[in-house]
Amino acid sequence: MSQKNLLRHPSFELLRKAIRREWRLKLAAALSLLIFGAVVAWLSFGASALLALLGLACTLLGIRLAFQLLREKLARGSYLLYLLENRPRHIVWVYAVVTERLPFGLQFGSSCTMYFKLMDGDEVSVGLSAKNQRKVSKTLNRLLPHATFGYTRDREQWYMADPAMLLRQEEG
C-alpha cells in the first residue's frame, strides 16, 4: 500500500481524530482559564488588588494559550500530522503506554498515550483510546518502516545516545 493510501486509511483517521480531540481540549482549557480569570478579576476588582491581579494574570495566560493554539492550527495544523505526511523519516521511534484503571481489581477503564520520538531528540505525544492503539500502530508500522516500534530500556538508552541508532533498515 502506498504512503498516500496509508494516510487515508481508516486507522490513520483514528489518529487524526485523537489529535483533533486533544487540540479541542487544550483550547477548552485555555478558554476556561480566560473566563475564570476574567470573572475573578471582575468580581474582586474593588475588593482585593491581589485577587484582581491573579484574575488578570489568568486572563492573559488564557488569551496567550488560545492564540498560540489558533496560530498553530492556522499555520500548519498538527505538527505530528505534518511530520507523518511530509517528513516521516524524522520519526525514529514510536511506542505506546497503556494505563489501566483498576480500583479494587475491577477494570474501570484504560487510556493510551502514543509517543513519537524524533531525530532531533524532540518528542510528540498523542492520547488514544486503548482499543484503537493496535489499529493505529499497525498502520504506522507500514507508514514508517524505518522507525523502531515498542519500548525497552535499551532503546531508551540508544535514543539518548544517538536517535539515529533506532533507524531500521527498510525491507524491499
N, CA and C atoms as an extended XYZ file, in Angstrom:
516
Properties=species:S:1:pos:R:3:atomname:S:1:resname:S:1:resid:I:1 pbc="F F F"
N         0.851       -1.178        0.000 N   MET     1
C         0.000        0.000        0.000 CA  MET     1
C         0.894        1.237        0.000 C   MET     1
N         0.601        2.197       -0.851 N   SER     2
C         1.427        3.396       -0.960 CA  SER     2
C         1.221        4.310        0.248 C   SER     2
N         2.156        5.259        0.387 N   GLN     3
C         2.083        6.179        1.516 CA  GLN     3
C         0.803        7.006        1.473 C   GLN     3
N         0.386        7.442        0.285 N   LYS     4
C        -0.840        8.245        0.181 CA  LYS     4
C        -2.060        7.435        0.601 C   LYS     4
N        -2.085        6.154        0.232 N   ASN     5
C        -3.203        5.300        0.646 CA  ASN     5
C        -3.189        5.069        2.149 C   ASN     5
N        -1.994        4.917        2.733 N   LEU     6
C        -1.903        4.727        4.179 CA  LEU     6
C        -2.388        5.967        4.928 C   LEU     6
N        -2.124        7.151        4.366 N   LEU     7
C        -2.563        8.388        5.013 CA  LEU     7
C        -4.080        8.549        4.964 C   LEU     7
N        -4.757        7.784        4.096 N   ARG     8
C        -6.221        7.820        4.024 CA  ARG     8
C        -6.857        6.592        4.668 C   ARG     8
N        -6.035        5.745        5.251 N   HIS     9
C        -6.517        4.513        5.875 CA  HIS     9
C        -7.425        4.857        7.069 C   HIS     9
N        -8.476        4.072        7.317 N   PRO    10
C        -9.387        4.355        8.443 CA  PRO    10
C        -8.690        4.425        9.806 C   PRO    10
N        -7.663        3.620       10.022 N   SER    11
C        -6.987        3.681       11.315 CA  SER    11
C        -6.137        4.948       11.439 C   SER    11
N        -5.679        5.492       10.314 N   PHE    12
C        -4.975        6.769       10.357 CA  PHE    12
C        -5.960        7.885       10.696 C   PHE    12
N        -7.203        7.713       10.260 N   GLU    13
C        -8.249        8.685       10.611 CA  GLU    13
C        -8.501        8.681       12.120 C   GLU    13
N        -8.348        7.531       12.768 N   LEU    14
C        -8.466        7.464       14.231 CA  LEU    14
C        -7.404        8.345       14.889 C   LEU    14
N        -6.202        8.330       14.332 N   LEU    15
C        -5.130        9.176       14.852 CA  LEU    15
C        -5.459       10.651       14.637 C   LEU    15
N        -5.976       10.987       13.460 N   ARG    16
C        -6.384       12.376       13.190 CA  ARG    16
C        -7.445       12.841       14.193 C   ARG    16
N        -8.432       11.981       14.458 N   LYS    17
C        -9.493       12.338       15.408 CA  LYS    17
C        -8.928       12.549       16.805 C   LYS    17
N        -7.983       11.708       17.212 N   ALA    18
C        -7.365       11.856       18.532 CA  ALA    18
C        -6.607       13.177       18.628 C   ALA    18
N        -5.925       13.551       17.560 N   ILE    19
C        -5.183       14.815       17.546 CA  ILE    19
C        -6.147       15.995       17.610 C   ILE    19
N        -7.238       15.919       16.842 N   ARG    20
C        -8.248       16.998       16.890 CA  ARG    20
C        -8.880       17.097       18.276 C   ARG    20
N        -9.165       15.943       18.891 N   ARG    21
C        -9.759       15.938       20.229 CA  ARG    21
C        -8.818       16.598       21.236 C   ARG    21
N        -7.526       16.274       21.170 N   GLU    22
C        -6.559       16.891       22.078 CA  GLU    22
C        -6.487       18.398       21.864 C   GLU    22
N        -6.521       18.834       20.599 N   TRP    23
C        -6.457       20.262       20.312 CA  TRP    23
C        -7.686       20.971       20.892 C   TRP    23
N        -8.866       20.363       20.708 N   ARG    24
C       -10.089       20.969       21.251 CA  ARG    24
C       -10.055       21.022       22.777 C   ARG    24
N        -9.512       19.987       23.424 N   LEU    25
C        -9.402       20.000       24.884 CA  LEU    25
C        -8.443       21.092       25.358 C   LEU    25
N        -7.335       21.270       24.651 N   LYS    26
C        -6.397       22.340       25.005 CA  LYS    26
C        -7.054       23.707       24.835 C   LYS    26
N        -7.809       23.870       23.750 N   LEU    27
C        -8.494       25.138       23.520 CA  LEU    27
C        -9.549       25.382       24.597 C   LEU    27
N       -10.282       24.341       24.974 N   ALA    28
C       -11.284       24.477       26.038 CA  ALA    28
C       -10.619       24.856       27.359 C   ALA    28
N        -9.464       24.277       27.650 N   ALA    29
C        -8.748       24.624       28.879 CA  ALA    29
C        -8.279       26.077       28.840 C   ALA    29
N        -7.777       26.524       27.696 N   ALA    30
C        -7.325       27.913       27.567 CA  ALA    30
C        -8.487       28.886       27.724 C   ALA    30
N        -9.616       28.576       27.096 N   LEU    31
C       -10.785       29.455       27.210 CA  LEU    31
C       -11.360       29.436       28.622 C   LEU    31
N       -11.327       28.283       29.275 N   SER    32
C       -11.791       28.200       30.669 CA  SER    32
C       -10.915       29.052       31.577 C   SER    32
N        -9.612       29.001       31.362 N   LEU    33
C        -8.692       29.824       32.140 CA  LEU    33
C        -8.955       31.303       31.891 C   LEU    33
N        -9.206       31.659       30.649 N   LEU    34
C        -9.515       33.043       30.295 CA  LEU    34
C       -10.788       33.513       31.005 C   LEU    34
N       -11.835       32.712       30.930 N   ILE    35
C       -13.118       33.083       31.553 CA  ILE    35
C       -12.986       33.132       33.067 C   ILE    35
N       -12.322       32.135       33.651 N   PHE    36
C       -12.117       32.116       35.100 CA  PHE    36
C       -11.372       33.368       35.552 C   PHE    36
N       -10.297       33.687       34.835 N   GLY    37
C        -9.520       34.865       35.197 CA  GLY    37
C       -10.320       36.147       35.071 C   GLY    37
N       -11.120       36.259       34.008 N   ALA    38
C       -11.932       37.464       33.816 CA  ALA    38
C       -12.975       37.603       34.919 C   ALA    38
N       -13.606       36.495       35.294 N   VAL    39
C       -14.622       36.536       36.356 CA  VAL    39
C       -13.985       36.902       37.692 C   VAL    39
N       -12.848       36.292       38.015 N   VAL    40
C       -12.167       36.602       39.282 CA  VAL    40
C       -11.736       38.064       39.296 C   VAL    40
N       -11.173       38.550       38.200 N   ALA    41
C       -10.737       39.949       38.141 CA  ALA    41
C       -11.919       40.897       38.272 C   ALA    41
N       -13.015       40.576       37.619 N   TRP    42
C       -14.189       41.451       37.652 CA  TRP    42
C       -14.832       41.470       39.041 C   TRP    42
N       -14.981       40.286       39.660 N   LEU    43
C       -15.633       40.216       40.970 CA  LEU    43
C       -14.776       40.805       42.089 C   LEU    43
N       -13.463       40.739       41.956 N   SER    44
C       -12.602       41.201       43.044 CA  SER    44
C       -11.932       42.539       42.739 C   SER    44
N       -12.373       43.220       41.702 N   PHE    45
C       -11.710       44.453       41.286 CA  PHE    45
C       -11.651       45.488       42.408 C   PHE    45
N       -12.733       45.728       43.079 N   GLY    46
C       -12.741       46.733       44.142 CA  GLY    46
C       -12.356       46.176       45.499 C   GLY    46
N       -12.480       44.864       45.688 N   ALA    47
C       -12.279       44.261       46.997 CA  ALA    47
C       -10.816       43.922       47.286 C   ALA    47
N       -10.141       43.287       46.364 N   SER    48
C        -8.785       42.823       46.632 CA  SER    48
C        -7.918       43.002       45.391 C   SER    48
N        -6.878       43.779       45.556 N   ALA    49
C        -5.969       44.016       44.432 CA  ALA    49
C        -5.214       42.740       44.060 C   ALA    49
N        -4.880       41.933       45.060 N   LEU    50
C        -4.145       40.697       44.800 CA  LEU    50
C        -4.980       39.718       43.971 C   LEU    50
N        -6.252       39.560       44.333 N   LEU    51
C        -7.135       38.682       43.560 CA  LEU    51
C        -7.382       39.236       42.159 C   LEU    51
N        -7.506       40.546       42.063 N   ALA    52
C        -7.701       41.158       40.745 CA  ALA    52
C        -6.484       40.917       39.855 C   ALA    52
N        -5.284       41.029       40.417 N   LEU    53
C        -4.070       40.751       39.646 CA  LEU    53
C        -3.974       39.276       39.260 C   LEU    53
N        -4.371       38.396       40.172 N   LEU    54
C        -4.381       36.966       39.866 CA  LEU    54
C        -5.360       36.677       38.724 C   LEU    54
N        -6.535       37.281       38.789 N   GLY    55
C        -7.520       37.115       37.722 CA  GLY    55
C        -7.020       37.654       36.399 C   GLY    55
N        -6.363       38.799       36.440 N   LEU    56
C        -5.800       39.385       35.226 CA  LEU    56
C        -4.703       38.488       34.646 C   LEU    56
N        -3.870       37.927       35.517 N   ALA    57
C        -2.808       37.022       35.054 CA  ALA    57
C        -3.409       35.777       34.398 C   ALA    57
N        -4.449       35.210       35.006 N   CYS    58
C        -5.119       34.042       34.419 CA  CYS    58
C        -5.739       34.395       33.070 C   CYS    58
N        -6.339       35.564       32.987 N   THR    59
C        -6.950       36.004       31.734 CA  THR    59
C        -5.902       36.144       30.636 C   THR    59
N        -4.798       36.794       30.957 N   LEU    60
C        -3.737       36.982       29.964 CA  LEU    60
C        -3.119       35.650       29.542 C   LEU    60
N        -2.938       34.748       30.494 N   LEU    61
C        -2.399       33.430       30.167 CA  LEU    61
C        -3.373       32.655       29.274 C   LEU    61
N        -4.659       32.737       29.580 N   GLY    62
C        -5.670       32.081       28.748 CA  GLY    62
C        -5.694       32.637       27.335 C   GLY    62
N        -5.582       33.958       27.209 N   ILE    63
C        -5.547       34.588       25.881 CA  ILE    63
C        -4.316       34.126       25.113 C   ILE    63
N        -3.175       34.119       25.793 N   ARG    64
C        -1.926       33.709       25.129 CA  ARG    64
C        -2.014       32.264       24.643 C   ARG    64
N        -2.487       31.365       25.495 N   LEU    65
C        -2.603       29.958       25.106 CA  LEU    65
C        -3.590       29.766       23.954 C   LEU    65
N        -4.721       30.467       24.015 N   ALA    66
C        -5.724       30.340       22.952 CA  ALA    66
C        -5.166       30.833       21.618 C   ALA    66
N        -4.485       31.979       21.629 N   PHE    67
C        -3.909       32.490       20.385 CA  PHE    67
C        -2.801       31.576       19.866 C   PHE    67
N        -2.018       31.012       20.767 N   GLN    68
C        -0.959       30.088       20.358 CA  GLN    68
C        -1.559       28.855       19.678 C   GLN    68
N        -2.629       28.316       20.235 N   LEU    69
C        -3.295       27.157       19.637 CA  LEU    69
C        -3.916       27.504       18.288 C   LEU    69
N        -4.558       28.659       18.206 N   LEU    70
C        -5.177       29.068       16.943 CA  LEU    70
C        -4.129       29.347       15.868 C   LEU    70
N        -3.018       29.952       16.265 N   ARG    71
C        -1.943       30.221       15.305 CA  ARG    71
C        -1.350       28.912       14.787 C   ARG    71
N        -1.167       27.942       15.681 N   GLU    72
C        -0.660       26.627       15.265 CA  GLU    72
C        -1.619       25.963       14.286 C   GLU    72
N        -2.904       26.054       14.577 N   LYS    73
C        -3.916       25.424       13.719 CA  LYS    73
C        -3.930       26.073       12.332 C   LYS    73
N        -3.839       27.400       12.284 N   LEU    74
C        -3.875       28.101       11.005 CA  LEU    74
C        -2.581       27.931       10.216 C   LEU    74
N        -1.459       27.833       10.914 N   ALA    75
C        -0.166       27.762       10.228 CA  ALA    75
C         0.034       26.429        9.527 C   ALA    75
N        -0.098       25.339       10.256 N   ARG    76
C         0.213       24.051        9.643 CA  ARG    76
C        -0.643       22.914       10.160 C   ARG    76
N        -1.543       23.186       11.059 N   GLY    77
C        -2.288       22.093       11.669 CA  GLY    77
C        -1.409       21.413       12.698 C   GLY    77
N        -1.596       20.152       12.890 N   SER    78
C        -0.840       19.407       13.885 CA  SER    78
C         0.583       19.140       13.407 C   SER    78
N         1.532       19.332       14.302 N   TYR    79
C         2.933       19.066       13.985 CA  TYR    79
C         3.142       17.585       13.672 C   TYR    79
N         2.466       16.718       14.412 N   LEU    80
C         2.596       15.279       14.177 CA  LEU    80
C         2.087       14.897       12.788 C   LEU    80
N         0.937       15.420       12.397 N   LEU    81
C         0.419       15.121       11.057 CA  LEU    81
C         1.345       15.667        9.976 C   LEU    81
N         1.897       16.843       10.218 N   TYR    82
C         2.870       17.404        9.267 CA  TYR    82
C         4.057       16.456        9.096 C   TYR    82
N         4.579       15.960       10.218 N   LEU    83
C         5.716       15.040       10.147 CA  LEU    83
C         5.352       13.750        9.423 C   LEU    83
N         4.199       13.182        9.750 N   LEU    84
C         3.794       11.921        9.132 CA  LEU    84
C         3.573       12.071        7.628 C   LEU    84
N         3.057       13.214        7.209 N   GLU    85
C         2.756       13.419        5.794 CA  GLU    85
C         3.957       13.899        4.987 C   GLU    85
N         4.799       14.753        5.580 N   ASN    86
C         5.865       15.402        4.817 CA  ASN    86
C         7.284       14.979        5.190 C   ASN    86
N         7.505       14.608        6.438 N   ARG    87
C         8.855       14.256        6.889 CA  ARG    87
C         8.831       12.989        7.742 C   ARG    87
N         8.335       11.883        7.207 N   PRO    88
C         8.214       10.677        8.027 CA  PRO    88
C         9.559       10.136        8.520 C   PRO    88
N        10.650       10.386        7.799 N   ARG    89
C        11.955        9.872        8.230 CA  ARG    89
C        12.488       10.606        9.454 C   ARG    89
N        11.854       11.690        9.842 N   HIS    90
C        12.248       12.429       11.045 CA  HIS    90
C        11.793       11.697       12.313 C   HIS    90
N        10.834       10.793       12.174 N   ILE    91
C        10.343        9.993       13.304 CA  ILE    91
C        11.168        8.713       13.351 C   ILE    91
N        11.845        8.476       14.489 N   VAL    92
C        12.731        7.312       14.577 CA  VAL    92
C        12.223        6.225       15.523 C   VAL    92
N        11.328        6.575       16.447 N   TRP    93
C        10.905        5.595       17.453 CA  TRP    93
C         9.471        5.896       17.849 C   TRP    93
N         8.643        4.876       17.868 N   VAL    94
C         7.234        5.015       18.242 CA  VAL    94
C         6.912        3.943       19.276 C   VAL    94
N         6.299        4.364       20.372 N   TYR    95
C         5.828        3.386       21.350 CA  TYR    95
C         4.600        3.933       22.057 C   TYR    95
N         3.861        3.036       22.668 N   ALA    96
C         2.625        3.417       23.351 CA  ALA    96
C         2.673        2.940       24.796 C   ALA    96
N         2.084        3.737       25.679 N   VAL    97
C         1.949        3.371       27.082 CA  VAL    97
C         0.458        3.306       27.384 C   VAL    97
N        -0.002        2.130       27.784 N   VAL    98
C        -1.411        1.933       28.112 CA  VAL    98
C        -1.549        1.996       29.627 C   VAL    98
N        -2.453        2.843       30.100 N   THR    99
C        -2.718        2.982       31.526 CA  THR    99
C        -4.094        2.408       31.816 C   THR    99
N        -4.130        1.428       32.703 N   GLU   100
C        -5.406        0.817       33.074 CA  GLU   100
C        -5.771        1.251       34.482 C   GLU   100
N        -7.021        1.610       34.673 N   ARG   101
C        -7.521        1.988       35.986 CA  ARG   101
C        -8.267        0.784       36.556 C   ARG   101
N        -7.727        0.248       37.659 N   LEU   102
C        -8.272       -0.969       38.250 CA  LEU   102
C        -8.573       -0.770       39.736 C   LEU   102
N        -9.554        0.049       40.086 N   PRO   103
C        -9.869        0.180       41.513 CA  PRO   103
C       -10.492       -1.117       42.028 C   PRO   103
N        -9.971       -1.602       43.143 N   PHE   104
C       -10.460       -2.829       43.784 CA  PHE   104
C       -10.386       -4.031       42.847 C   PHE   104
N        -9.477       -4.020       41.900 N   GLY   105
C        -9.294       -5.141       40.995 CA  GLY   105
C       -10.271       -5.203       39.837 C   GLY   105
N       -11.161       -4.235       39.724 N   LEU   106
C       -12.123       -4.199       38.624 CA  LEU   106
C       -11.647       -3.197       37.580 C   LEU   106
N       -11.627       -3.640       36.335 N   GLN   107
C       -11.170       -2.728       35.285 CA  GLN   107
C       -12.214       -1.648       35.061 C   GLN   107
N       -11.822       -0.431       35.380 N   PHE   108
C       -12.725        0.712       35.268 CA  PHE   108
C       -12.573        1.412       33.930 C   PHE   108
N       -11.402        1.326       33.364 N   GLY   109
C       -11.148        1.962       32.077 CA  GLY   109
C        -9.671        1.928       31.766 C   GLY   109
N        -9.348        2.307       30.556 N   SER   110
C        -7.943        2.365       30.167 CA  SER   110
C        -7.765        3.481       29.145 C   SER   110
N        -6.559        3.981       29.103 N   SER   111
C        -6.221        5.018       28.132 CA  SER   111
C        -4.825        4.724       27.605 C   SER   111
N        -4.491        5.351       26.519 N   CYS   112
C        -3.208        5.081       25.875 CA  CYS   112
C        -2.594        6.403       25.427 C   CYS   112
N        -1.311        6.524       25.625 N   THR   113
C        -0.558        7.652       25.091 CA  THR   113
C         0.478        7.092       24.135 C   THR   113
N         0.470        7.587       22.914 N   MET   114
C         1.425        7.139       21.909 CA  MET   114
C         2.500        8.208       21.776 C   MET   114
N         3.757        7.775       21.902 N   TYR   115
C         4.900        8.682       21.848 CA  TYR   115
C         5.628        8.517       20.523 C   TYR   115
N         5.962        9.645       19.918 N   PHE   116
C         6.728        9.681       18.679 CA  PHE   116
C         8.031       10.409       18.990 C   PHE   116
N         9.131        9.677       18.977 N   LYS   117
C        10.443       10.266       19.256 CA  LYS   117
C        11.077       10.659       17.926 C   LYS   117
N        11.637       11.858       17.892 N   LEU   118
C        12.126       12.443       16.646 CA  LEU   118
C        13.649       12.420       16.552 C   LEU   118
N        14.140       12.563       15.349 N   MET   119
C        15.577       12.519       15.075 CA  MET   119
C        16.337       13.608       15.833 C   MET   119
N        15.714       14.763       16.058 N   ASP   120
C        16.390       15.868       16.734 CA  ASP   120
C        16.313       15.782       18.259 C   ASP   120
N        15.786       14.665       18.793 N   GLY   121
C        15.698       14.494       20.239 CA  GLY   121
C        14.397       14.989       20.829 C   GLY   121
N        13.532       15.542       20.019 N   ASP   122
C        12.242       16.042       20.487 CA  ASP   122
C        11.240       14.889       20.559 C   ASP   122
N        10.090       15.180       21.119 N   GLU   123
C         9.056       14.162       21.301 CA  GLU   123
C         7.690       14.771       21.048 C   GLU   123
N         6.817       13.992       20.409 N   VAL   124
C         5.426       14.381       20.206 CA  VAL   124
C         4.591       13.234       20.750 C   VAL   124
N         3.545       13.566       21.495 N   SER   125
C         2.688       12.504       22.023 CA  SER   125
C         1.233       12.831       21.730 C   SER   125
N         0.433       11.773       21.669 N   VAL   126
C        -0.994       11.942       21.428 CA  VAL   126
C        -1.732       10.879       22.233 C   VAL   126
N        -2.866       11.273       22.798 N   GLY   127
C        -3.685       10.338       23.559 CA  GLY   127
C        -4.668        9.624       22.650 C   GLY   127
N        -4.738        8.316       22.785 N   LEU   128
C        -5.657        7.489       22.006 CA  LEU   128
C        -6.469        6.636       22.961 C   LEU   128
N        -7.548        6.078       22.460 N   SER   129
C        -8.222        5.069       23.267 CA  SER   129
C        -7.402        3.792       23.154 C   SER   129
N        -7.397        3.005       24.207 N   ALA   130
C        -6.578        1.791       24.229 CA  ALA   130
C        -7.008        0.801       23.149 C   ALA   130
N        -8.295        0.770       22.836 N   LYS   131
C        -8.763       -0.193       21.828 CA  LYS   131
C        -8.316        0.188       20.416 C   LYS   131
N        -8.072        1.471       20.161 N   ASN   132
C        -7.641        1.908       18.828 CA  ASN   132
C        -6.126        1.878       18.650 C   ASN   132
N        -5.397        1.709       19.732 N   GLN   133
C        -3.938        1.778       19.674 CA  GLN   133
C        -3.350        0.728       18.745 C   GLN   133
N        -3.832       -0.492       18.800 N   ARG   134
C        -3.286       -1.564       17.947 CA  ARG   134
C        -3.505       -1.263       16.460 C   ARG   134
N        -4.704       -0.781       16.116 N   LYS   135
C        -5.001       -0.467       14.711 CA  LYS   135
C        -4.084        0.637       14.195 C   LYS   135
N        -3.930        1.680       15.003 N   VAL   136
C        -3.090        2.811       14.599 CA  VAL   136
C        -1.629        2.367       14.494 C   VAL   136
N        -1.170        1.561       15.444 N   SER   137
C         0.216        1.083       15.417 CA  SER   137
C         0.497        0.246       14.175 C   SER   137
N        -0.461       -0.575       13.794 N   LYS   138
C        -0.282       -1.425       12.614 CA  LYS   138
C        -0.115       -0.564       11.352 C   LYS   138
N        -0.937        0.462       11.219 N   THR   139
C        -0.826        1.357       10.063 CA  THR   139
C         0.474        2.156       10.112 C   THR   139
N         0.837        2.631       11.306 N   LEU   140
C         2.081        3.395       11.432 CA  LEU   140
C         3.297        2.530       11.122 C   LEU   140
N         3.219        1.251       11.463 N   ASN   141
C         4.316        0.334       11.171 CA  ASN   141
C         4.568        0.251        9.671 C   ASN   141
N         3.496        0.286        8.882 N   ARG   142
C         3.643        0.262        7.423 CA  ARG   142
C         4.045        1.629        6.880 C   ARG   142
N         3.580        2.695        7.532 N   LEU   143
C         3.897        4.051        7.079 CA  LEU   143
C         5.338        4.443        7.414 C   LEU   143
N         5.842        3.911        8.526 N   LEU   144
C         7.184        4.256        9.000 CA  LEU   144
C         8.060        2.999        9.084 C   LEU   144
N         8.398        2.393        7.950 N   PRO   145
C         9.168        1.144        8.003 CA  PRO   145
C        10.581        1.321        8.556 C   PRO   145
N        11.078        2.542        8.568 N   HIS   146
C        12.418        2.832        9.065 CA  HIS   146
C        12.455        3.005       10.581 C   HIS   146
N        11.302        3.255       11.208 N   ALA   147
C        11.244        3.563       12.637 CA  ALA   147
C        11.183        2.289       13.469 C   ALA   147
N        11.655        2.400       14.704 N   THR   148
C        11.587        1.305       15.659 CA  THR   148
C        10.293        1.440       16.439 C   THR   148
N         9.625        0.321       16.679 N   PHE   149
C         8.364        0.323       17.418 CA  PHE   149
C         8.517       -0.466       18.706 C   PHE   149
N         7.901        0.039       19.766 N   GLY   150
C         7.912       -0.644       21.053 CA  GLY   150
C         8.963       -0.064       21.981 C   GLY   150
N         8.695       -0.186       23.284 N   TYR   151
C         9.578        0.397       24.292 CA  TYR   151
C        10.407       -0.676       24.981 C   TYR   151
N        11.695       -0.425       25.114 N   THR   152
C        12.576       -1.179       26.008 CA  THR   152
C        13.559       -0.177       26.607 C   THR   152
N        14.162       -0.541       27.721 N   ARG   153
C        15.158        0.344       28.339 CA  ARG   153
C        16.372        0.525       27.424 C   ARG   153
N        16.735       -0.544       26.717 N   ASP   154
C        17.867       -0.444       25.786 CA  ASP   154
C        17.593        0.599       24.710 C   ASP   154
N        16.395        0.581       24.161 N   ARG   155
C        16.049        1.555       23.120 CA  ARG   155
C        16.079        2.972       23.665 C   ARG   155
N        15.637        3.134       24.903 N   GLU   156
C        15.682        4.460       25.510 CA  GLU   156
C        17.125        4.942       25.627 C   GLU   156
N        18.028        4.064       26.031 N   GLN   157
C        19.439        4.439       26.137 CA  GLN   157
C        20.038        4.724       24.767 C   GLN   157
N        19.680        3.923       23.770 N   TRP   158
C        20.170        4.169       22.416 CA  TRP   158
C        19.679        5.523       21.917 C   TRP   158
N        18.410        5.812       22.211 N   TYR   159
C        17.838        7.084       21.763 CA  TYR   159
C        18.555        8.258       22.423 C   TYR   159
N        18.861        8.125       23.713 N   MET   160
C        19.559        9.211       24.410 CA  MET   160
C        20.981        9.377       23.874 C   MET   160
N        21.615        8.274       23.494 N   ALA   161
C        22.973        8.357       22.952 CA  ALA   161
C        22.964        8.956       21.550 C   ALA   161
N        22.134        8.406       20.672 N   ASP   162
C        22.048        8.889       19.291 CA  ASP   162
C        20.742        8.387       18.684 C   ASP   162
N        19.785        9.271       18.414 N   PRO   163
C        18.497        8.833       17.862 CA  PRO   163
C        18.618        8.034       16.568 C   PRO   163
N        19.656        8.284       15.782 N   ALA   164
C        19.820        7.565       14.514 CA  ALA   164
C        20.071        6.076       14.727 C   ALA   164
N        20.470        5.683       15.944 N   MET   165
C        20.696        4.265       16.235 CA  MET   165
C        19.400        3.455       16.170 C   MET   165
N        18.267        4.124       16.256 N   LEU   166
C        16.984        3.423       16.244 CA  LEU   166
C        16.398        3.272       14.842 C   LEU   166
N        17.072        3.783       13.834 N   LEU   167
C        16.577        3.616       12.463 CA  LEU   167
C        16.779        2.170       12.020 C   LEU   167
N        15.737        1.585       11.463 N   ARG   168
C        15.806        0.211       10.950 CA  ARG   168
C        16.155        0.254        9.469 C   ARG   168
N        16.700       -0.836        8.993 N   GLN   169
C        16.928       -0.982        7.559 CA  GLN   169
C        15.602       -1.328        6.917 C   GLN   169
N        15.217       -0.571        5.898 N   GLU   170
C        13.941       -0.832        5.226 CA  GLU   170
C        14.061       -2.081        4.376 C   GLU   170
N        13.018       -2.904        4.439 N   GLU   171
C        12.995       -4.130        3.650 CA  GLU   171
C        12.466       -3.824        2.259 C   GLU   171
N        12.948       -4.575        1.292 N   GLY   172
C        12.399       -4.439       -0.053 CA  GLY   172
C        13.320       -3.712       -0.898 C   GLY   172
